[in-house]
Amino acid sequence: MDGDDVQDEGSSFPSPSQIYWAAASPQFSTGSGAGSERASDPRLVAACILTQYEHLSATLSAWAGHMNGFVKLLRLNHPEAASVSSHRRSGSAASHVVPQGIETIRPCFWYFVANDMEESFVSRRRTRVNTENLALWRAAGLPLDEGGRPTGHGLTPDPSTDPLRTEEVMAYGLLRLLCKVVNLYAIDSDAIAAVSLVRPAEEQSTQWRDVSSELDAWYNALPPTFQPDCILPLAAEDTSNPSRTHDLFSTEAWFSDHLCAVGIAYYHMARMLLLIQRPSSSLALGQGQEHLDLLRAYRELQDELRGSAKQIFAIALGTSDGGVRLRLLQPLYVAGRCLVDRQERKTLVELLNAIETESGVATGYRVRQLLDEWGVH
């Protein structure tokens, strides 16, 4: 099996095997300077493997510990990029500083970002990577203008590196947006302790609207490959089980590109998190109303949440790929939080248990959290 085979084996985001082959590739070993040395650094491959292990086993403290070490290996907190590491503490925008050679270790960087987003979401902390360091994201392959908006596809700052394909640009751009959403969702103990860092309600509303607008723009720019190849009702043998034919679990969505499948699931996760954190000032009055109808607003919120949840469940039911299922755990957890029907909840728990049994992805901690939130003991 060669490196190309590994790259195309169906992983949703760069995996440790892909990173290993990238490090062993001649195009990285024949260069000179700091960039080529970083690309072949075995510590980066080891960090990816250890992070993957803790991610699969859901050893949360060890997962966070490896991520803290990973960010040092990537030099995102190097003195030359101190503004990036300070973002986690202050949340302020950083100057455009890029760790040297980041272009040559793109698979490592994007693997780190995906895990940083998920671990930070689980821990309710700000991401380690700074979403506002535009030079960093450009060096990693995202085409962004000075306002952080996409400018096109396939931008590459280094002619010796290949441009990202359209699907990668869209999926990785969504990762950056998800990091922004996670930071809105985070409970940062340092920030809470420092009164000067508590954001006014108006600022929170502005940030929420900005991120929501960026997410809308991302979705509207999607290429056709992000649409499922087919959406099918559940197989006939499953229709005898009423719990599997409930509206939210009635279809399977099939994607030929695993990256696109995870991207759509992440999109609906981001949309649900924004709805959950929606500022009251953004709620619109109904026609002819002078005061907000909370019951109407609640029903509309439930409809939107359940619509996104259905899409996430359909993707989960339509794939058996372990790489995709690993990335679906957090979207499934967010979707599960909106369930109120006993049978729906039971179906989701069965699905999460099946993912752990079939794929080896530890889902028990999220199942326990859902049961606690549902008041089921």
Secondary structure, DSSP 8 states (H G I E B T S, - for coil): --HHHHHTS--SS--HHHHHHHHHSHHHHS--SHHHHHHT-HHHHHHHHHHHHHHHHT-HHHHHHHHHHHHHHTTTTSGGGHHHHHHHHH-----S---TTGGGGHHHHHHHHHHHHHHHHHHT---SS-TT-HHHHHHTT--B-TTS-B--S---SSTTS----HHHHHHHHHHHHHHHHHHHH---HHHHH-GGG---HHHHHHHHHHHHHHHHHHHHT--GGGS-SEEEE--GGGTT-GGGSSGGGSEEEE-S-HHHHHHHHHHHHHHHHHHHT--GGG----TT-SS--HHHHHHHHHHHHHHHHHHHHHHHHT---HHHHHHHHHHHHHHHTT---HHHHHHHHHHHHHHHHHH----HHHHHHHHHHHT--
